[in-house]
């Protein structure tokens, strides 16, 4: 008999509906947030590699140059200036 008794709760406050809504939100929102964070992580890593010249990658000095024939490698120039400064201090 208890199955026929109407509930006083509104349809959107029922536990089953809330559970379905929560699981749907988690399954649709978390992958999106994860993808956004991965994208920003890749952009940040790429910028750091190019800025600090890790793994022999660096932006050329001449920003206006386009294509494969760029300007001087900024990392090589920086290393050369540091080595010259160290040699000068040794003398």
Helices and strands as residue ranges (DSSP letters): G 2-4, G 11-13, H 15-52, G 54-56, H 74-90
